[in-house]
Structures are given as C-alpha cells and as structure tokens.
C-alpha cells in the first residue's frame, strides 16, 4: 500500500471516538505520527476521561505506528498550545492539524440557555481557532527563518452549519463559522506553504445516532455512513498530493464526496429611496433567487414559508 504521510506529524482533536478516531487511525496507517487528543467528556461536554484516547493510541502502536495521548480541552487556548507543542517536543515537528472535537446541546432558540450557546461555540469554534493559531505561528516562524514548511489544517464543519438544521442554532452557527474561518485562514496562510480545508461530514457516531434513528437504524444504513469514509478524504488532504487544494469545504456522506460552493451573490435590483416602495423590488429578487438548500445541500421547497412573494 502507498503510504501518503510517511514521516509526517499530526494532531487530531476529539480523536477518542467516532470520526476523530478514524482520522487518527487512518493517518497513522499512512505513516503519520499522531498526537491523539480527547478530553474524554460526554456528548454534552461534561466530564473527562483519557481512556478513549489511550485506546486509540494502543491500537496505533499495536499496528506498528507511533502515537501519544493528549487529554487537553480544545476550548482552552493554553491547552491548544500545549497540544501543538507536545507534537513538536515528542516527534520533532507538526505538519497536520485535524480539528474535529465537538459536542451537542440541541435546543430550539427559545429554550437554549446561555451556557448551551457558550459551551458549544467554545468547543467548536474556539476549539478550531486555538490549535490552528498555535500551529500557524510555528509554521510562519519556520517560513520566516528560511526553513521549508509543510502545513495542513483540516477543519470540521457540518451540513447543519452550511445548510441549516432546526434545533441547532448554537451548533450550526459555530459550524458555519468554521467554514468561514477555513476560507479566510486559507487565504492568510497560503504564502507559508499551508493549506486549510474543511469537511462537512455525515457519519454515524454517538453524537449523530439519536438524530438518525438510534437503535432503530439498520446495520446497512450505519455501514453506509461509517466514519471511516470521512477519514479517507482527510488523509488525502493531509498529503503532498493536496498541495494545491485549499479553502474548500467538502461534503462527505459515505462514499459520496462533493464540494459545497458557499455563498454567491444572486440577483440584484436598485433600491428606491422610499422603503414604502421596496416591496415589489424585494418580491422580484425573491422570485429570481435560488431557495436556501436543505440538509441534503440541494434546493429546498419546504422551508415553511407560505410564499416567496411579499
């Protein structure tokens, strides 16, 4: 088997279970040395237990790879810096950052608490910024000193963030922010030989199982969206073959891989001076504009609005 990542060093956050676990295993299978980060909390962000991360490290080392445990919280800026530094201190470099850690606290906006909002945004959005920032500082310093750099950041958005899903204003807003972060960071870091890409995955995990039928879901369905499929594109994006791919959001659903194209300016009209005369103008715009996508990423005819006309 061709190993795409021989000698590279990776940090994977939230790597104790689900998608993150598959990321870590796949990167290691392709030759990367891996810092396996996982706080080990529950799906709501409570508690801590490094056992899941240690089990992933055990699986990697048993297969002949190299890996170490990190139990830090991605929501802590200092912990994020320590994760990056652990990779450098242990393996001599850092080349790949996979920002995957996440939790859910789903509620309708009128039922959501401040803590529900702050905790989810901290884990997802700040938890993407922290490791990315510390790695970017390292890569920039290397580049400015004349050293060759190899940097890959792979973030995790969600269909909930880029298309929208009821009951997830906190999670969706954070995931939409991660997609925007990816596009902008890619523009900022390209000069230093660093690519920044993003996944919007659909996969079976402890977070998504309750939303996908739980115990009633068939094994065939679970297999069709096995988390391993998300790791396939991650390993490729982390490799030298992806040197010219940056600023993209990949929609991954089992074997199906697509690119989410993001916001584009649609129809344009000229506003009147008087807001009382604006109705027909907006009506014309609404009639010409594409509908928002549903969770499949396609045009959605059933958003609950009675009409597109004013």
N, C-alpha and C positions, 0 to 999 in steps of 0.2 A: 504494500500500500504506500502511495506517495504521502509523505508527511509534510503538511503545509507550513508547520510552525516550529520546525526544528530549532531549538536553542532560544526561542522567544520566551519572555516572561509575562505572565498575565495576572491580573487581579479580577476576580469575579465576585460581585457583591450579591448577597442573597443566594448563595450557592449551595446551601444545605439541602434544599428540596426542589422539586418541580423543575421549572425551566432553568433556573440557575445551576442546579445540579448537573443537568445535561450539558450546559455550556462548559462547566469545569471539566467534565469527563471527556467531552469532545475535543476541547483544546489540548488536554493532556494526551489524548490518543494521537493527536497530530504533532506531538513533540514539545508543547509548551510546558514550562514550569509554572505552577499555579498557586497563587495565594487564594485560598478558599475562605471568603468572608461570609459569615452568617451570625447575626446576633442570637438566632435561635428562639425568637419570640413566637407568639401565636399569630394567627392571621389578622388579628386586630391591633397588633403592635405591643402586646403585653408579654412580660416575662423575658427570660434569657436562658439559653442552653446551647453550649457549643457542640453537643453530641452530634447533631446532623452534619455540621461542617467536618467534624473529626471522622465521621463515617465516609464522607466523600474523599477526604484525604487518604483514608485507609484503602479505599477502592483504587485510587490512582497509584499509590505506592505499591500495592499488591500487583498491579499490572506492569510495574517497572518504571513508573513515572515519578516525578518529583512534585511535592505539594506540601503546603503548610497551612495551619488553621489560623484564622483571624476572627475574633469574636466581637469586633467593634461595631458601633452603631453608625450607619451612614448619615444619620441625622445630626451627628456631631462633627463639626468641622475639624476638630483636632483628631478625632478617631479616623476620619477620612485621610488626613495627612499621614497618620501612623500606618495605615494600610499600604499606602504607596511606598512609604519609607521601609516597611517590612519587606516588600518585594525587592527593593534595591539592596537592603542590607543582607538579605538571605540569598538572593540569586544574582546580585550584581547589576541589575538593570530593571527597567519596567518598559514594556513595549505595548501592552494591550490592557485597556480598562473596559470591562463589561459592566455597565451599571444596570443591575437587574433587581435589586432588593425592592420589595413592596409589601404593602398591607392594604386591607379594605376596611372601610367603615361606611357602608352604603346606607344612605337615608335620603328621603326627599328633602329639598332645600328648607322647607318649613319645619322639619323635625331635626335637622342637623345642628349639633352643638358646635360651639367654638373649638372645643378640643378635637371633635371629629375632623373639623377642617384643618386646624393647625398641624395635627399629628400626621395626617395623610399627606399634606403638602410638604411637610418636613422630610418624611421618609422618601417620597418620590422625587420631588423637585430639588430640594436642597441636597438630598441624597445622591442626585446626579451631578449637581454642581461641585460638591466637595471633592470626591475622588478625581473628577475631571480637572478641576482647578490645580490640585497639587501635582498631578501628572503633567499638566500643561506647563507649569512653572519649571519642572525638571527638564522637559523636552526643549523648552525655549532657552534655558540656560545652556544646555548642551549645544544647541544650534549656534548660539551667540559666541560660544567658545571655539567654534570651528569643528566640533565633533559631528559625526554622522548621527542622525536621529531616525528612529523608527517608532512611530506612534499611531495607535489605533484606539479610538474611543467608539464603543458601540452601546448606545442607549436603548432604553425600553419605554416606548410609548404604549398605546393601546387603541383598538378601534373605538373604545369609549371616549378617548380623548380627541381623536381626529375626526370621528364621525358623530359622536354623541350618544349617550345612553341614559335613560331615565333612572334616577336614584343615585347618580354618581357625579354630582356637581364638584365635589372635592377631588375625587379620583380623576375624573375627566379633565378638570381644569389643570391639575398637575401634569397629566399625561400630554395634554395639548401644549403646555409649557415646555415639556421635554422635547417635543417635536420642534418647536420654535428655537429652543436652546441649541438643538442639533444643527439646524440650518445656519444659525449665526456663528456658533463655535467653529463650524467647518470653514467659514469664510475667514475667521480670525487666525486659525492655526495652519492653514494650507501652506503658508510661507515657511513653516518649520518642519515640513515633511510629515504632518499629522493629518490623518483623515478622521472625520466624525460622521458616523451614520447612526441610524435609528431603526428599531424594529417595532412594528405594531402587531404583536403575536396573538393568535387564538390557539390556546392549548389547554389540555386537561391538567388541572392542578388542584391543590387543596383550596386555593382562592376561588377558582372558577367553577369547581364541581357543583356547588349549590345553585349556581346560575344556569347550569347545563343539564339539569335532570337528576343530579345526585345519584342515589342508589338505583334509580330507575333507568339510568343511561345504559345502553348496551355496550358490551365489550368491543364490538365492531366500531361503534362511534368513538369510544375512548381511544382506540388504536389509531383511528383516522386523524386525530389531532394530538398524537403523542408529543410531549415536549421535546423529544429528540429532534423533530423536524425543525424546531426553532434554532437548535444548535448548529445545524448544517450550514445555514447562511452566515451565522456568527463566525464559525471557523474560517469560512472563505473570506469574509470581510476583514478578518484579522490578519490575513495572509498577504504576502507580497503581490499576489495576483490582483488585489483590490486597490492598488496604489492610486489609481485614477478615479476611484469611486468615493465621493464624499458629499455630505449634505443631503443625503437621500433618506426617505422613510420607506421601509419595506414592510408590506402587509404579508404576513406569513400565516397560512392556515393549512396545516398538514403539508401535503406535497405541493400545494399551490403557493407560488411566490409572485407577488406583484409589487409595484411601486405606487405609493399614494402621492398624488401630484400636488396637493396643498391648495392654498387659496390662490385664485386668479381673479383679476378684475373682470367682471362681466359687463352687461350693458350699461351705457352712460347716457344721461339726459342733462339738459340745462335747467337749473332751478329757477323758478320765478322769485321775485322779490317778496311777494306776499305769501306767507305759509297757507293762507286760506285757498290758494290756487295750486297747492302742491299735490293734492290727491290724485288727479289724473296723471301727473308725471310719474308718481310712485307706482300707480297701477300699471302704467306702460312698462316700467322697469321690472315689476314683479312678473308680468306676463312673458317677458323676454328672458328672464334669468332662469338658470337651472335651479331645481329644487335642491335642498340640502340632501346629502347622502344618508342612507340608513346604515345600520351596523354592518351591512354587507359591503359597504363602500360604494353602493350604486344609488342612483336617484331614487328618492323615496316619495311615494304618492300619498302616504298615510300619516302625515305629521300631526293630524288632529285639528288643523286649521280648516274652517269652513270653506274658504276660498282664497285664491291668490289676489283677488281684486279688492280694492278699497271701497 
